[in-house]
């Protein structure tokens, strides 16, 4: 499972709660908004990112230890991603698995429960990584800080 959790440290969360419900509510909106945008960005990277890997137009099966061509792919050829690119969507299962959840007013999680999501993000001994979560998080970092600053300004005015 790949999971990115947006949350403050326990001390920061306690300090925010102590500053009052208005600040907690505003910061909570910033956390939730960022997590929802992150979820959308992760999905876009899978669906629309550059794909320059191999093209597959035949289905293969392993039968009695031998790889046997079974015929053309039902949906036509598939353009795979190259190492370092976001994974290429074929069935939509990975994209559909990207979830958003909140665990409290100051914590949100974006992730996937598919086992192979982790393999794609970090690679395996037989496949180079196809990162899609980490680049999305890095792209969101500055926006999250700006949202937090704006939330504090709104709450303290």
C-alpha positions in Angstrom: 0.0 0.0 0.0 1.2 3.5 -0.8 0.0 6.2 1.5 0.9 9.8 1.8 -0.4 11.4 5.0 -0.6 15.2 5.4 -0.5 16.0 9.1 1.3 18.2 11.6 3.4 16.8 14.4 1.4 16.0 17.5 2.8 19.1 19.2 1.8 21.3 16.3 -1.7 19.8 16.3 -2.1 20.4 20.0 -0.9 24.0 19.7 -3.3 24.7 16.9 -6.2 23.2 18.9 -5.2 25.3 21.9 -5.3 28.5 19.7 -9.0 28.0 19.2 -11.6 26.4 17.1 -11.5 29.0 14.3 -7.8 28.4 13.7 -8.3 24.6 13.8 -11.1 24.8 11.3 -9.2 27.0 8.9 -6.1 24.8 9.1 -8.3 21.8 8.6 -9.7 23.3 5.4 -6.1 23.8 4.2 -5.2 20.2 5.0 -8.3 18.8 3.4 -8.1 21.0 0.3 -4.4 20.0 -0.2 -5.2 16.3 0.2 -8.0 16.5 -2.3 -5.8 18.3 -4.8 -3.1 15.8 -4.3 -5.5 13.0 -5.0 -6.4 14.6 -8.3 -2.8 15.3 -9.2 -1.8 11.7 -8.5 -4.7 10.4 -10.8 -3.7 12.9 -13.5 -0.1 11.7 -13.5 -1.3 8.2 -14.1 -3.8 9.1 -16.8 -2.0 11.9 -18.6 1.7 11.8 -17.9 4.2 11.2 -20.6 4.5 7.5 -21.7 7.5 6.6 -23.8 8.0 2.9 -22.9 7.4 -0.2 -25.0 4.2 -0.7 -26.9 2.4 -4.0 -26.3 -0.1 -5.3 -28.8 -0.2 -9.0 -28.0 -1.4 -10.9 -24.9 1.0 -13.5 -23.6 0.3 -16.3 -21.1 2.6 -18.8 -19.4 1.6 -22.3 -20.1 3.6 -25.2 -18.7 6.5 -22.9 -18.1 6.5 -21.5 -21.7 5.4 -18.0 -22.7 2.8 -18.3 -25.4 1.2 -15.5 -27.5 -2.6 -15.6 -27.1 -3.6 -13.0 -29.6 -4.1 -9.2 -29.9 -4.9 -7.1 -26.9 -8.7 -6.5 -26.7 -8.4 -2.7 -26.3 -5.7 -2.4 -28.9 -2.0 -1.6 -28.3 -0.9 -0.3 -24.9 1.8 2.4 -24.6 3.7 1.6 -21.3 5.6 4.1 -19.2 9.4 4.2 -19.2 11.4 4.0 -16.0 11.0 7.3 -14.1 7.7 8.2 -15.7 4.4 7.8 -13.9 2.7 4.5 -14.6 0.7 4.2 -17.7 -3.0 3.4 -17.2 -4.3 0.4 -19.0 -7.4 -0.8 -17.1 -7.9 2.2 -14.8 -7.6 0.0 -11.7 -4.7 1.9 -10.2 -6.4 5.3 -10.9 -9.6 4.1 -9.4 -7.8 2.9 -6.3 -6.4 6.3 -5.3 -8.4 7.3 -2.2 -8.7 10.3 0.1 -9.6 10.0 3.8 -9.5 12.2 6.9 -8.6 10.9 10.4 -9.4 14.1 12.2 -9.7 17.8 11.6 -5.9 18.2 11.0 -5.0 14.9 9.3 -5.8 13.6 5.8 -4.5 10.6 3.9 -4.2 10.0 0.1 -3.1 6.5 -0.9 -3.8 3.3 -2.7 -4.4 -0.1 -1.1 -3.3 -2.0 -4.2 -0.1 -4.0 -3.5 1.4 -3.2 -6.9 1.0 0.6 -6.3 4.0 0.3 -4.0 6.0 -1.6 -6.6 5.3 1.0 -9.2 6.2 3.9 -6.9 9.5 2.4 -5.7 10.3 -0.3 -8.3 11.3 -3.9 -7.7 14.4 -6.0 -8.3 13.0 -6.6 -11.8 11.4 -3.2 -12.6 12.6 0.4 -12.3 10.4 2.8 -10.3 7.5 4.6 -11.9 7.0 7.3 -9.3 3.7 9.2 -9.2 3.0 9.9 -5.5 6.4 11.5 -4.5 6.5 13.9 -7.5 2.9 14.9 -6.8 3.7 15.5 -3.1 6.7 17.6 -4.0 4.7 19.7 -6.5 2.1 20.3 -3.7 4.5 21.3 -0.9 4.7 25.1 -1.6 1.0 25.3 -2.2 0.3 23.6 1.1 2.5 26.1 3.0 0.7 29.0 1.3 -2.6 27.5 2.3 -1.5 27.1 5.9 -0.2 30.7 6.0 -3.5 32.0 4.6 -5.5 29.9 7.1 -3.6 31.4 10.0 -4.2 34.9 8.6 -7.9 34.3 8.3 -8.2 32.8 11.7 -6.3 35.5 13.5 -8.0 38.5 11.9 
